[in-house]
Amino acid sequence: MPKLIVSKYRSYLISLGLVAFMSLIGEFVQRYFDLTNLVMLYLLAVIISANRYGRGPSIVTAVISVIAFDFLFVPPRFTLTVADTQYLLTFAGLLIVGIVISELASKMRARAIEARNREIQTVALYDLSRDLSGTLSLEKAIQVILFHIKKILAFDLTIYLQEGESVKFWNSGPPRPENEQKKIVAKQILSGERASGNLAGQFSELNVRYVPMRASGKTIGVLSFDLEENQELSPEKVRMLEAISNQAALAIERLRLLEENRQIELLHEKERLQSAVLSSISHDLKTPLVSITGSLGTLLQKNRKLSSSARQELIETAYEESVRMARFVDHLLDMARLEAGALKVNYQSCDLQEVIGVALEELKEKLIGRQVRVNLPKDMDEVSVDFFLLTKVMVNLIDNAAKYSLSNTPIEITARAETGHLQIRVTDHGYGIPARDLERVFDKFYRVAKTQNIHGTGLGLTICRGIVELHGGRMWVESQENMGTTVIIDIPIKAN
């Protein structure tokens, strides 16, 4: 027998029990009071029944109370015959007052239940709104929605959302295989192919219920849950489910709009960055090209007589600018390889002294007249690194140290190997880097404002950090303005 019917019968049985209990009390007190006063006991039973169980049980209590009062107390006792007709008025009064009291009490009870349900609904919606307001991802929002609806309905449910051309689903219970029939119905509801099945906006398919999640006049999702045979949701739960589904739909739409705005901002930022990169590249390529073209053009003019020193100067200028342009192109290619993941580490055992020596040899023309102090432990063993890539890093760091410091100041290179790590420090005594720029110097094309007049691509440190991270290490900068800069590399020593 369904629980609802059992509960209904139980309320009537308890109401009859109240009448029996009041009759028992009346049996003990009738000798002390007039019989008409016993009516109050039965009115009390009617009031209790109306407050606890509603209109039906309280009316039955009123009718049974009249019969019990007549049968048990009105002479002649234990019959339904009335010797004194004045008791008929008492019966009528008891019945009418009992029915009126039951009606009023049941209305008050209904209003109290309605107010409590509204309070529960308000609290549930507030809790859902509070939890959804703190979510910034769709996955998290879906889990919050499933949790709150399951807490209210006390059974598992599924949410279907349109993701492009497909339909994606989430379950509140344990993972279950996808139900193709449910997915087809949900897709039809999302596309508008299926009309609503009832006034509450629900759709029925066998023992499955589907509740559309609507926002801004369109269906953006579907709630699905199973019901037992002949089981129906109460009107309060239907209203609650509608309110929560609409609020959930608004939250999902908000997150989707946020994501769209984020993508638009990223697209604008990407376009802005591309414009800045193109502007920077065109400027850095155009400057040496103009110098090379101008120098070679002057040399090719047959009608111009140039001294040997002037011709040599033009040739040197063209050469230096071509080297600078080649270096810039190399940086661009290295950056592209890093971002594409095409740059691989080829570990080999090598002497760090040799790595630094090769880097210094490559920069010997830029280091003319510059003191470079190399301080390495005499007993340092060979380390397993990529010789070519580490040399490229040292060339960039030593070149930066030379460019951003005065020619009469030394450059210091120190290294040590301990606890499984190789640490290299390149120090200059130059302009230094402001604290606000210490981390940004590793960004692509970023250059400190006070050094904009010095030639550079803004890619050197970015490439160096990428290479160091490919080795599994890390790289950072320590600097004080007008005091100098130290770039530190820390690389794990790979076993030979």
Secondary structure, DSSP 8 states (H G I E B T S, - for coil): --HHHHHHHHHHHHHHHHHHHHHHHHHHHTTTS-GGGGHHHHHHHHHHHHHHH-HHHHHHHHHHHHHHHHHHTSSSTTSS--SSTHHHHHHHHHHHHHHHHHHHHHHHHHHHHHHHHHHHHHHHHHHHHHHHHT--SHHHHHHHHHHHHHHHH-S-EEEEEEETTEEEEEESSS-----HHHHHHHHHHHHT-S--SSTTS-EEETTEEEEEEEETTEEEEEEEEE--TT----HHHHHHHHHHHHHHHHHHHHHHHHHHHHHHHHHHHHHHHHHHHHHHHHHHHHHHHHHHHHHHHHHH-TT----HHHHHHHHHHHHHHHHHHHHHHHHHHHHHHHHHT------EEE-HHHHHHHHHHHTTTTTTT--EEEE--TT---EEE-HHHHHHHHHHHHHHHHHTS-TTS-EEEEEEEETTEEEEEEEE-SS---GGGTTGGGSTT---GGGTTS---S-HHHHHHHHHHHTT-EEEEEEETTTEEEEEEEEE-B--
